[in-house]
């Protein structure tokens, strides 16, 4: 027994295509783009440093050790 679905077929869009048109900057893919606006200046600095680390190392999530390295790179230390 075969079932036929009557629906419009939409063309497949490959969103994994990372090629960019000439002369354009690569687009960042972030889940939360405006999440730093309501943070305090210190928290915003930490969030931006973590985002930069994740972009540089192509990581979506980081470990606690990596987060500690980012915090120390900002100059924080334990007294």
N, C-alpha and C positions, 0 to 999 in steps of 0.2 A: 504494500500500500504506500503510495507516494503522496506527499503533501506539497502543494504548490502555494507559495505566498505571493500575493499580488501587492507588490510595493515598488516604489521608484528606487532604482539603483543609483546611488550616489558614487561619484568617482572616488577612488582611494587616495587619500592624502598621506604621504609618508612624512611624518613629523620628525623622523630621525635624520632627515637630510640636513647636514650641518653646513653645507656650502652656502655662502653668502654672495649676493650680487656684487660685482666689482664696485669698489668705492664706498661700501657700507661697513659699519662696525659690527662685530659679532653681537648677537642679542643674548643677554643674560637670561637664564631660565631660573627664576626664583619662585618659591611657593608663596612667600609673604613679602610683598614689595614695600609696603608702607608700615611695617611693624615697628620701626625705630622712632617714629615721630613723637610719641608720647613718653619716651624715656628721658631720664635725667641725662645731663651731658656725659657723666662718667659711664653710665650704662650704655649710652649710645656709642661711645668710643669702644667699649668692649664688644658690643654687637657688631660694629663695623670691622673690628680687628678679626673676630671669629669668621665673619662672612668673607673677608679677604683671604684668610687662611684656607677656608673651604674652597674658594675659587682657585687659588693658587695650586692646591693639592688635589683638585678635582674630587672632593669628598662631599657627600651629601650630609653625612653625620660625622662627628668627631668623637674621639674617646676622651675620658677624663684627663689622661696624660697629655693629649694634644691641647685640651682646653687650658690646662695648667701652664703649658709652654706658651700659649698665647697671652695669658695673664702676666706671666713673668716677662714676656717681651715688651709689655706695656710699662714695665718698671715696678710692678707690685712685688712686695716681698713680705715674708712673715717675720714679725719682731720677736 
